[in-house]
Amino acid sequence: MIRSPAMLSALALAATSSLALAQQAERQPPARGPEFALALEAAQAALAACAADGVKEAVSVVDSAGVSRLMLAADGTANIEIEISQKKAATAVALKAATSKIAERMEMDQAFKAKIEADKTLFPRPGGLPLMVGNEVVGAIGTSGAARLNGVPGGVRDEACAKVGLDQIKARLK
């Protein structure tokens, strides 16, 4: 039995240090993603593009692991649009494609459609675009909030806003 307070303190310190080192060793490096300033610039450009059309939009930017890096919403945007914008961005990263292309493929390929619909983490509706550096997906931008107007589906309008944001920064992505 250990009775010395100094010995007990030393053992406690050693145990705590070992635990801290083990936790540091388990940490993964952060996923690749756009720099914050670029993510903000893209989101602001997408919001401005939709605002010019009278749309109250939510915009989310995620990293290459689908983790939220940034979310902006226009005043008066419904909470559900925030969630949908995040899901569209995460879907674009997970499937490494524009969500409009995923939706199109689902129309043509019933097996693909069943697979995508079975995964409740995915939201394959237009409005999510991957952020690419060469052939590598480094994140995505997702938008939501537009309604159908003059026969143009809301998701198509969402994606047009996301494209404005992407075009604003794509040449500077690393």
C-alpha positions as CSV (number, residue, x, y, z in Angstrom):
1,M,0.0,0.0,0.0
2,I,1.3,3.4,-1.0
3,R,1.2,5.9,1.9
4,S,3.4,8.8,0.8
5,P,1.5,11.8,-0.6
6,A,4.4,12.6,-2.9
7,M,4.3,9.1,-4.3
8,L,0.5,9.3,-4.8
9,S,0.9,12.7,-6.6
10,A,3.6,11.3,-8.8
11,L,1.4,8.3,-9.8
12,A,-1.6,10.5,-10.4
13,L,0.5,12.8,-12.6
14,A,1.9,9.9,-14.6
15,A,-1.5,8.4,-15.2
16,T,-2.9,11.8,-16.2
17,S,0.0,12.4,-18.6
18,S,-0.3,9.0,-20.2
19,L,-4.1,9.6,-20.8
20,A,-3.4,13.0,-22.3
21,L,-0.7,11.6,-24.6
22,A,-3.0,8.7,-25.7
23,Q,-5.8,11.1,-26.5
24,Q,-3.5,13.3,-28.6
25,A,-2.3,10.3,-30.5
26,E,-5.9,9.3,-31.3
27,R,-6.8,12.8,-32.8
28,Q,-7.1,12.9,-36.5
29,P,-5.7,15.8,-38.4
30,P,-8.5,18.2,-39.5
31,A,-10.1,17.4,-42.8
32,R,-9.1,19.5,-45.8
33,G,-11.4,22.5,-46.5
34,P,-11.5,26.0,-47.8
35,E,-9.9,28.7,-45.8
36,F,-12.4,30.5,-43.6
37,A,-12.1,33.8,-45.5
38,L,-12.8,32.0,-48.8
39,A,-15.8,30.1,-47.3
40,L,-17.2,33.3,-46.0
41,E,-16.7,35.1,-49.4
42,A,-18.4,32.2,-51.2
43,A,-21.4,32.2,-48.8
44,Q,-21.8,36.0,-49.0
45,A,-21.7,35.9,-52.8
46,A,-24.4,33.1,-52.8
47,L,-26.6,35.0,-50.4
48,A,-26.2,38.2,-52.4
49,A,-27.1,36.4,-55.6
50,C,-30.3,35.0,-54.1
51,A,-31.2,38.2,-52.3
52,A,-31.1,40.0,-55.7
53,D,-33.9,37.6,-56.8
54,G,-35.8,38.2,-53.6
55,V,-34.9,34.8,-52.1
56,K,-34.1,34.4,-48.4
57,E,-31.4,31.7,-48.6
58,A,-29.3,29.7,-46.2
59,V,-25.8,28.8,-47.2
60,S,-23.5,26.2,-45.7
61,V,-19.9,25.4,-46.4
62,V,-18.4,22.1,-45.3
63,D,-14.9,20.6,-45.3
64,S,-13.9,17.4,-47.1
65,A,-15.3,15.3,-44.3
66,G,-18.7,17.0,-44.5
67,V,-18.2,18.9,-41.3
68,S,-19.7,22.4,-41.2
69,R,-17.1,25.2,-41.5
70,L,-19.6,28.0,-42.0
71,M,-23.3,28.7,-42.2
72,L,-25.0,32.0,-43.1
73,A,-28.7,32.7,-43.4
74,A,-30.5,35.8,-44.7
75,D,-32.8,37.5,-42.2
76,G,-36.1,35.6,-42.1
77,T,-34.8,32.3,-43.5
78,A,-36.7,29.3,-42.1
79,N,-34.7,27.0,-39.8
80,I,-35.4,24.0,-42.0
81,E,-33.5,25.8,-44.9
82,I,-30.4,26.0,-42.7
83,E,-30.5,22.2,-42.1
84,I,-31.2,21.5,-45.7
85,S,-28.3,23.6,-46.9
86,Q,-25.9,21.7,-44.6
87,K,-27.3,18.4,-45.9
88,K,-26.9,19.4,-49.5
89,A,-23.3,20.4,-48.9
90,A,-22.5,17.2,-47.0
91,T,-24.1,15.2,-49.8
92,A,-22.0,16.9,-52.5
93,V,-18.9,16.0,-50.5
94,A,-20.0,12.4,-49.8
95,L,-20.8,11.7,-53.4
96,K,-18.2,14.0,-54.9
97,A,-20.7,15.5,-57.3
98,A,-23.2,18.3,-57.7
99,T,-26.4,17.3,-56.0
100,S,-28.3,18.2,-59.2
101,K,-26.2,15.5,-61.0
102,I,-27.0,13.0,-58.3
103,A,-30.7,13.8,-58.6
104,E,-30.5,13.3,-62.4
105,R,-28.7,10.0,-62.1
106,M,-31.4,8.8,-59.6
107,E,-34.0,9.5,-62.3
108,M,-32.2,7.2,-64.7
109,D,-30.9,4.5,-62.4
110,Q,-33.4,2.9,-60.0
111,A,-30.7,0.8,-58.2
112,F,-28.7,4.0,-57.6
113,K,-31.9,5.8,-56.5
114,A,-32.7,3.0,-54.0
115,K,-29.1,3.1,-52.6
116,I,-29.2,6.9,-52.1
117,E,-32.6,6.9,-50.6
118,A,-31.6,4.2,-48.1
119,D,-29.0,6.5,-46.7
120,K,-30.9,9.0,-44.6
121,T,-27.8,11.2,-44.2
122,L,-27.9,12.2,-47.9
123,F,-30.1,14.9,-49.4
124,P,-29.9,14.5,-53.2
125,R,-31.7,17.7,-54.2
126,P,-30.1,20.5,-56.4
127,G,-28.3,23.1,-54.4
128,G,-25.0,21.5,-53.4
129,L,-21.8,21.8,-55.2
130,P,-18.4,20.3,-54.4
131,L,-15.4,22.6,-54.0
132,M,-12.6,21.0,-56.1
133,V,-8.9,21.5,-56.3
134,G,-7.9,19.5,-59.4
135,N,-9.7,16.1,-59.0
136,E,-9.8,16.4,-55.2
137,V,-12.9,17.4,-53.3
138,V,-11.9,19.8,-50.5
139,G,-15.3,20.8,-49.3
140,A,-18.7,21.8,-50.6
141,I,-21.2,24.7,-50.6
142,G,-24.9,24.0,-50.1
143,T,-27.9,26.4,-50.5
144,S,-31.5,26.2,-49.7
145,G,-34.5,28.6,-49.5
146,A,-35.7,29.2,-53.1
147,A,-39.2,28.2,-54.1
148,R,-40.4,27.3,-57.6
149,L,-40.8,30.4,-59.7
150,N,-42.0,30.6,-63.4
151,G,-41.6,26.8,-63.7
152,V,-38.0,26.8,-62.4
153,P,-37.7,24.4,-59.4
154,G,-36.4,25.9,-56.2
155,G,-33.4,23.5,-56.1
156,V,-32.3,24.7,-59.5
157,R,-32.5,28.3,-58.3
158,D,-30.6,27.3,-55.1
159,E,-27.9,25.7,-57.1
160,A,-27.5,28.8,-59.3
161,C,-26.8,30.8,-56.1
162,A,-24.3,28.2,-54.9
163,K,-22.6,28.4,-58.3
164,V,-22.2,32.2,-57.9
165,G,-20.4,31.5,-54.5
166,L,-18.3,28.8,-56.0
167,D,-17.3,30.8,-59.0
168,Q,-16.2,33.7,-56.7
169,I,-13.5,31.5,-55.0
170,K,-12.7,28.5,-57.1
171,A,-9.5,29.9,-58.7
172,R,-8.1,30.5,-55.2
173,L,-8.9,27.2,-53.5
174,K,-5.9,25.2,-52.3
